[in-house]
């Protein structure tokens, strides 16, 4: 499992968009979010770089 900090994540719509972006490439991924800490935890067969790219393309780039 990898944790990403997403500074721009602030609501349920953000969570749905991020989750959909990741699951579009790995339907078996587990995506857990925490709006208070702006953290997204992902367990996926995708590489971290691929997940970062998907989140960025969805408009929610993770912090480096």
C-alpha positions in Angstrom: 0.0 0.0 0.0 1.2 3.5 -0.9 0.1 6.7 0.7 -0.2 9.9 -1.3 -0.8 13.4 0.0 -3.2 15.3 -2.2 -3.3 19.0 -1.2 -6.2 19.9 -3.5 -8.5 17.1 -2.2 -11.3 18.8 -0.3 -14.6 17.1 -0.8 -16.5 13.9 -1.8 -16.4 14.8 -5.5 -12.6 14.9 -5.3 -12.6 11.5 -3.6 -14.9 10.0 -6.3 -12.8 11.5 -9.1 -9.5 10.2 -7.7 -11.0 6.8 -7.0 -12.5 6.5 -10.5 -9.2 7.5 -12.2 -7.3 4.8 -10.4 -9.9 2.1 -10.7 -10.3 2.8 -14.4 -6.8 1.2 -14.8 -7.0 -1.3 -12.0 -10.6 -2.4 -11.1 -9.2 -4.5 -8.2 -7.4 -1.6 -6.6 -8.2 -0.6 -3.0 -8.4 3.2 -2.6 -8.9 4.7 0.9 -9.1 8.4 1.5 -8.9 10.7 4.5 -10.1 14.2 3.7 -8.9 15.6 7.1 -5.3 14.6 6.3 -5.7 14.9 2.5 -4.3 11.4 2.2 -5.0 8.7 -0.4 -3.9 5.2 0.3 -3.7 2.9 -2.7 -3.2 -0.9 -2.9 -2.8 -1.7 -6.6 -0.9 -3.7 -9.2 -0.1 -0.3 -10.8 3.3 1.3 -10.1 3.4 4.4 -8.0 4.4 6.5 -11.0 1.3 5.3 -12.9 -0.9 6.1 -9.9 0.6 9.6 -9.7 0.0 10.1 -13.4 -3.6 9.0 -13.2 -4.3 11.3 -10.2 -2.5 14.2 -12.0 -4.6 13.7 -15.2 -7.7 13.7 -13.0 -6.8 17.1 -11.7 -5.5 16.1 -8.3 -1.7 15.9 -8.4 -0.2 14.3 -5.3 2.5 16.3 -3.4 6.1 15.2 -4.1 
